[in-house]
Structures are given as structure tokens and as C-alpha cells.
Amino acid sequence: MSLPPGTAEQELSLAAAHVDLERLLREQQALLNSAGVGIAFIRNRAVVRCNPHFAKIFGFSSHEQIAGIRSASLHPSREEFKALGRAAYPSMAQGKTFKTERRMRRRSGHLFWASLSGHLINPDTPLDGAIWIIDDIDEQRRRKALLSNALREKQLLFETAAVGIAYFKQGMLTRCNPHLGNMLGFEPESLLALTNIPASIAYGTSPLSVLAQISIGSTGNFEGEITLRHRQGHNIECEARSRWVDPLDRTQGEVWILMDITERKHIQSMLTKAQAELERQVSERTNQLSETIQTLHQEVEDRKRVQERIHWMAHYDPLTGLPNRTFLAERSKEAIAQARTNQTPLAVIFLDLDRFKHVNDSLGHQVGDELLQEIAKRLRAVVREKDTVARLGGDEFVLLLPGANAQGAARVAGKLQEASLRPYQIGHHELSMAPSMGIALFPQDGENIESLTQSADVAMYHAKLDGRNTYRFFTPQMHAKSVRALQLENAMRRALERNEFTLHYQPQICLHTGEIRSVEALLRWNQPELGQISPAEFIPVAEDSGQILQIGEWVLRKAITQLQTWHQEGFQKLKVAVNLSAIQFHQPQLPELIGRILLESEISPNSLELELTEGVAISDPKAATLTMDALRESGIWLSIDDFGTGYSSLSQLKRFQIYKLKIDQSFIRDLDHDSNDRAIVNAIIRMAQALGIQTTAEGVETQAQLDFLRDQGCDEAQGYWFSKPVSAEQISALLASYKPWLPNASPK
Ligand SMILES: Nc1nc2c(ncn2[C@@H]2O[C@H](COP(=O)(O)O[C@H]3[C@@H](O)[C@H](n4cnc5c(=O)[nH]c(N)nc54)O[C@@H]3COP(=O)(O)O)[C@@H](O)[C@H]2O)c(=O)[nH]1
């Protein structure tokens, strides 16, 4: 109902309407002011009015500031503004609210995301404008983008992670990644078939059963190793962790991260085994090494001991423990040097026990050795600490007395004699043993230990000559007897017991048959200090000193024993010729001695030939003839050695039972160019033939000599042309391979 205009009612009604409108406007304004979104009235593409939030969104300090602003300026560009208009107005024209999200521009020019909602005030009259509600969703959009990124990343992780990931809710598998399927031998789809089924039904004995069971009772905080089963039945060792998806809401379930560590475990177990094996080997090797080290230690110790022993043996006499010759030499060098520097005296005593050999021969070496040990003790007890008592070997001792002059040395020698007065008790034997001593003084009797010992030895020899059990000082007159001869004589006294002698043999060839009939035994002496000494030199010394008897007996025994060996080897016809010195020959017991040796060796006397020198018969031809007869009667052959150099007469030769003359090599040597020698040799052969005596030429060295001798009718030859004197073994070899040469042919 309408009131008539100008009336009081109308006035009142208008006033009331006005009040209502104002209230409405106030309410509207309050709504706009307090709205949490931006609201603007747009008309004619310009902001007519807006609320404070709208102004704030676009960066204006008050809504008044924004009023009148072209709405296009609130958009990033004109094009986008137009595009919004094109999109919005067709539906707004139908009275619908247009909603969109667009980027808009703040007053500062910065763009931001906004949600827009537009509505025409009156769709019939679009020019009335539109209301736009705008919200700043920039932060919201950013968060959303972050969230979706995070979700994408999570999904990517889930799908591509190289660990198995499974989500469980109350024991039910809700989700799992492909890697877990792969780990357990499932296609992802078939594993998914187990999802959302109660664990008890779904897993039974399936690969995830363990996990499902743990999961049911899980605290959501499991960390450890579990064993899953592969679809094909084998075990998969896993390092597993579980966490509540939301600790505050456990109904959200839990996530399990599973890493297949089967390979690692396998490698670990192999490593553990390898390490154990390595440790075993190391400990074995360590044991071996420690054993080796122990052995090495032992070896070093042994070697040290051996070296000490070697050193000891090289410096000490093993029987008496006294220094030996080497040690004596070392000590004396020092002592002599001091004596020379300080001009002090020094004496050397050479001590040899009288008739010690007799003890050895009669009571045996054991007693001899013990006696030597006792004597050594007494010698040592007599001298001072700084003196040296050395044993050279056998029964010979040398005392080196630094600081001792003639008087001092004589005093020591006297004490030694005195000490030897007391008998030695060896076992049940009471033995007396006296020394003979020679004293040499430094420097007059020698400037080094060799010459001092030599002089003392010579003096000792004179002490022995002067009746033994005494001492003598060395004097230059003692040199009257050649030092060399004395040396040889002294050395010879020890040669037999030290086995220094050997025999060599030289074949004697029959010039009629070419056969080796006999071999001549020739003595060799290799003296350790003096070297090889020729028998031409030492036999006369041995004869002079009387030692030829012992030596000669040794030669006879040795040669006959060797002949026995050759006979046993099959050379029964072989004979041996032994040189007999005149002194030996004159021994009345000679035939008996030789007979005994032959008997002992079971050698027929016919196999032995004795070579005598022409001189044997000079002094007592009668006795010589008797000895020769006795020898010959026993069957032994006798020959005259070195024939032509002595004084044999034809009449003598006729009387002697000689079967062979050995023509001295001095006639043979020059046969080729000395007609006298040829004449002599010819005469000897003729003469011998006339007497029915055979001839042997000595020292045949050439074919020409041999030819001549054969032409002359010489029966035998001996010399380097056939063979030098050689060892018994070499003779055995020669006999074994020997082929008698034809008389007219060369023997070589
Ligand atoms: N009473 C003893 N006398 C012996 C003994 N052993 C050897 N002797 C005598 O010593 C002298 C030297 O003998 P040796 O040095 O052995 O010389 C002999 C031969 O080696 C040597 N010879 C032999 N063939 C040749 C040769 O062709 N040329 C050459 N230059 N020399 C040669 O001649 C020596 C032979 O001696 P022998 O026949 O006895 O004359 C010597 O007088 C030996 O007798 C022994 O045990 N007891």
C-alpha cells in the first residue's frame, strides 16, 4: 500500500524508511569493515567502493585510497584482465556467481594469487556494476604447491626407493612399494593382493607373515633384523625399522622400512669366516714363526756353541785343554812385541818327555793320554798366570815365558824337573816321566816364535843327547849339525805316529815280455810344516839318527800288506821290491823280522825282492854274505841298487846271492849322447849275463834309451817312460787295464 504524497503519514513512513536504510547501510558497512575477505563494488571497470581488507590485499592503506582506481590495474596485464572479463561476464550475466583463481597485482607491482568471486548487482542492468569478493590465497597456493611437491617426492621415494616400504594398519598390509615386491619375489600387483586382508589369513606362511605378526604387537618403534621368506622359499635377511605414521593417532598404522641385507650378511659371514680363517692362518703362521724364531734362536745358539767349539778346537789341544800351536803363535806375537817395545826378556822352553812312546806302546794309548793330561796339569801349575803352556802334539810342549831371562828360564826348567820327580798315578800304574828341555832366549836365539821354538827344539835335542832328564840352553854351536838335518830328525821322530809316511810304487817292466813283473816301493814323507821331503834327503838323516830301523820296518810291513791286497785282487804273480838301508841290513834279527812279516801277511818270500846298496858289504862282507844267504834261503830275492856308483867287485858279486843288478840311472840319463855311458851300460849287462845275473835299467825316460837297453839285452826297465811312482790305488788301476806290449813295439 502506498501513501498519498505530501501527507504526514507519508512523511512518517519516509522517515521510518530512511531510518531503516541508514541502519541497513551501517550494518552493511560494519559487515564490509569486519569481513575477512576483500569486497569491492566495480562499476565501469573502476573500483567504486571496497572494504578495508580489499585495500589491504592490494597494498593500499585505506579503502578511500583505492576508490576510483581502474580495476585493470589490479591485474597483471590488460590481456589477463580482458580474459577474466571474457570468462566471467557470460555466466554473471545469467545471475550466477563466477568463481576463479587468478594472479593479481598489488600496488607495489608484486603479483599474487587470489580467489575471485564475482556477481552482477543486477544481471538485467550490468551497468549497475558488480560485487567482487577477493581473497589472497598466495600463501595457501604456496603451501599447497609445497604439499603436493612433498607428496610427489614421497611417492617418488616410495616407488623408487631401494628399500622395501610397507604400511600396516592393525596387522593388515595397506600399501607396499615395488622394491618390497621385488625383494620378496612378487610382482607389485600380486603383493598388493595381500593388502587389506587380516594378517592371520593373508600371510599364513607368506613372506610377510613375520612382519604382520610383529606389526600386530608392534610398538611402532621396531628396529632390528628380521628374516622374511622369499616367495621361492629361501630366507631374506632384512634390517627393519617401523614407525607410527602418526604417533598421536595410532589408528593411522605404521610404516615399515626393510632393507635386504642378505647379501651383506652373506658377505659379512664370508668376511667373518675369511677373517676367522685369516686369523687362524695368522695365528698358525705366528706359531710357525715363533717356532721358526725359536729354531733360529736355537740354531744361532748352536752355531755360537759350534763356533766357540771350533774356535776352541782351533786354539786348544783337545786332550789336555792347553793352548795349541796356533794359540801359542797368537800369544807369542803379543808377548814378543811387548818384549821388543819394553826391552824386556822372554824365554821359550821346548819340553819333550823322555821315553813317553814306551808308555804308549806298552800300556796303551789310554794310559798315555791320561798321563799327558796329568803332566799338562803339573806344567800349568809350575808357571805363572801370564806364561803360556802349549802342547804341540805327542809328548812335546812349549812354554812361553814373557819377562823370563836365562836365570828365570833355568828356574822354571828346574821346577819342571822337580815337578816330574813325583810319580804319576794313572789307574793302577805308578809312572815316572822325566822331561828333556831346551831353552831359547829372545832375541838372540830367535826373533819370532818359529825360530825361538826351533832353537829350543835343537837345544832340547842336545839335552836328550846329553843323557835326558835335563835342560840345555840353545847355543849357536848347536848349529854345527845342520839345522835342516836336526829339523828333519826331530820332525821324523813324530812322523810315524802322525801317519805322515806313505808308499808310492813304480812298475818294473820285463823287456822280453812287456809284463809288469814287480813294483818298487818308494817311501814318501809329507811333513805338515816342511812339506813333501824327498827320501834322498830324509833317508840319510833317518840312517844317521837310527830311526831308519823303525821306518824301514814300517815300509816292509806296509809294502807286504799292500802286495797281499794286490794278490787278493788277482795279480798273484806280482812282486814287490823294497829298498833296504845298510843299517837295516846289518840288524841281526832282519831275516827273522822279514820272515815274521811275510808269515803274518801270508805272502810267499818269492814275491819279495830286497834292493840293497853296493855299500852293504863294505864293512863286513862276511856277515853280509851270511845275511844274504839266510834271506835268499828263505826264498827272498836280492838285488843290488844303483849299481855302478859303489865299490862292488866282481868277486864279491860272485859270492853274493844276487839275482839282479839295477843299473844306476846316472848311466841311463845320458845314453843318447854319451858313448861312455853306453859302453858302461853295455859292460854291466855283459858282465851280469856272464854271471847269470839279471839287469834292470833305472830311470828310463825315452824310447831311445829303451831301444838301446833292449838291443843290449837288458832284462828289465823302470822309469818315467813307463810310469812315475804312483799310489797303490793307481797301481791297482794300472794293473787292471795293463796290456803287455810286444817287445819290439813302443810301450805307450
Ligand atoms: N832305504 C830306503 N830308501 C828309499 C826308500 N824309498 C826311497 N828310497 C831311496 O830314496 C832315493 C830317492 O828315491 P825317490 O825320490 O823315490 O826316487 C826314485 C824314483 O822316483 C826315481 N825315478 C824312477 N824313475 C825315474 C825316471 O825315469 N827319472 C828320474 N829322474 N827319476 C826316476 O828314482 C828313484 C828310484 O830309486 P832306486 O830305484 O831305489 O834307486 C832312492 O835312492 C831310493 O832308493 C825306502 O823305503 N827305504
The ligand as an SDF file (V2000), in Angstrom:
LIG
                    3D

 47 52  0  0  0  0  0  0  0  0999 V2000
  166.2070  -97.2590    2.3840 N   0  0  0  0  0  0  0  0  0  0  0  0
  165.2050  -96.7770    1.6820 C   0  0  0  0  0  0  0  0  0  0  0  0
  165.4750  -95.9660    0.6580 N   0  0  0  0  0  0  0  0  0  0  0  0
  164.4290  -95.4800   -0.0570 C   0  0  0  0  0  0  0  0  0  0  0  0
  163.1310  -95.8190    0.2510 C   0  0  0  0  0  0  0  0  0  0  0  0
  162.3070  -95.1530   -0.6470 N   0  0  0  0  0  0  0  0  0  0  0  0
  163.0940  -94.4710   -1.4640 C   0  0  0  0  0  0  0  0  0  0  0  0
  164.3590  -94.6520   -1.1000 N   0  0  0  0  0  0  0  0  0  0  0  0
  165.5170  -94.1220   -1.7540 C   0  0  0  0  0  0  0  0  0  0  0  0
  165.4880  -92.7450   -1.8020 O   0  0  0  0  0  0  0  0  0  0  0  0
  166.1000  -92.3190   -3.0180 C   0  0  0  0  0  0  0  0  0  0  0  0
  165.1930  -91.3680   -3.7460 C   0  0  0  0  0  0  0  0  0  0  0  0
  164.0500  -92.0340   -4.0930 O   0  0  0  0  0  0  0  0  0  0  0  0
  162.9500  -91.3130   -4.9580 P   0  0  0  0  0  0  0  0  0  0  0  0
  162.9660  -89.8500   -4.7590 O   0  0  0  0  0  0  0  0  0  0  0  0
  161.6790  -92.0780   -4.7160 O   0  0  0  0  0  0  0  0  0  0  0  0
  163.3640  -91.5410   -6.4290 O   0  0  0  0  0  0  0  0  0  0  0  0
  163.1350  -92.7990   -7.0260 C   0  0  0  0  0  0  0  0  0  0  0  0
  162.3150  -92.6160   -8.2470 C   0  0  0  0  0  0  0  0  0  0  0  0
  161.2510  -91.7290   -8.0640 O   0  0  0  0  0  0  0  0  0  0  0  0
  163.3070  -92.0820   -9.2110 C   0  0  0  0  0  0  0  0  0  0  0  0
  162.9350  -92.3930  -10.5900 N   0  0  0  0  0  0  0  0  0  0  0  0
  162.3520  -93.5270  -11.0790 C   0  0  0  0  0  0  0  0  0  0  0  0
  162.2160  -93.4080  -12.4190 N   0  0  0  0  0  0  0  0  0  0  0  0
  162.8000  -92.2320  -12.7820 C   0  0  0  0  0  0  0  0  0  0  0  0
  162.9850  -91.5480  -14.0030 C   0  0  0  0  0  0  0  0  0  0  0  0
  162.5940  -92.0320  -15.0760 O   0  0  0  0  0  0  0  0  0  0  0  0
  163.6180  -90.3510  -13.9860 N   0  0  0  0  0  0  0  0  0  0  0  0
  164.0600  -89.7960  -12.7870 C   0  0  0  0  0  0  0  0  0  0  0  0
  164.6720  -88.6140  -12.8320 N   0  0  0  0  0  0  0  0  0  0  0  0
  163.9080  -90.4320  -11.6080 N   0  0  0  0  0  0  0  0  0  0  0  0
  163.2730  -91.5940  -11.6130 C   0  0  0  0  0  0  0  0  0  0  0  0
  164.4650  -92.7790   -8.9410 O   0  0  0  0  0  0  0  0  0  0  0  0
  164.4310  -93.2560   -7.6280 C   0  0  0  0  0  0  0  0  0  0  0  0
  164.4500  -94.7730   -7.6940 C   0  0  0  0  0  0  0  0  0  0  0  0
  165.2090  -95.2310   -6.6330 O   0  0  0  0  0  0  0  0  0  0  0  0
  166.0380  -96.5780   -6.6540 P   0  0  0  0  0  0  0  0  0  0  0  0
  165.4690  -97.4410   -7.7070 O   0  0  0  0  0  0  0  0  0  0  0  0
  165.7640  -97.1310   -5.2940 O   0  0  0  0  0  0  0  0  0  0  0  0
  167.4200  -96.2090   -6.8510 O   0  0  0  0  0  0  0  0  0  0  0  0
  166.3960  -93.5190   -3.8250 C   0  0  0  0  0  0  0  0  0  0  0  0
  167.7720  -93.8580   -3.6810 O   0  0  0  0  0  0  0  0  0  0  0  0
  165.5620  -94.5830   -3.1800 C   0  0  0  0  0  0  0  0  0  0  0  0
  166.1490  -95.8590   -3.2440 O   0  0  0  0  0  0  0  0  0  0  0  0
  162.8840  -96.6930    1.3260 C   0  0  0  0  0  0  0  0  0  0  0  0
  161.7310  -97.0420    1.6310 O   0  0  0  0  0  0  0  0  0  0  0  0
  163.9610  -97.1540    2.0190 N   0  0  0  0  0  0  0  0  0  0  0  0
  1  2  1  0
  2  3  2  0
  2 47  1  0
  3  4  1  0
  4  5  2  0
  4  8  1  0
  5  6  1  0
  5 45  1  0
  6  7  2  0
  7  8  1  0
  8  9  1  0
  9 10  1  0
  9 43  1  0
 10 11  1  0
 11 12  1  0
 11 41  1  0
 12 13  1  0
 13 14  1  0
 14 15  2  0
 14 16  1  0
 14 17  1  0
 17 18  1  0
 18 19  1  0
 18 34  1  0
 19 20  1  0
 19 21  1  0
 21 22  1  0
 21 33  1  0
 22 23  1  0
 22 32  1  0
 23 24  2  0
 24 25  1  0
 25 26  1  0
 25 32  2  0
 26 27  2  0
 26 28  1  0
 28 29  1  0
 29 30  1  0
 29 31  2  0
 31 32  1  0
 33 34  1  0
 34 35  1  0
 35 36  1  0
 36 37  1  0
 37 38  2  0
 37 39  1  0
 37 40  1  0
 41 42  1  0
 41 43  1  0
 43 44  1  0
 45 46  2  0
 45 47  1  0
M  END
$$$$
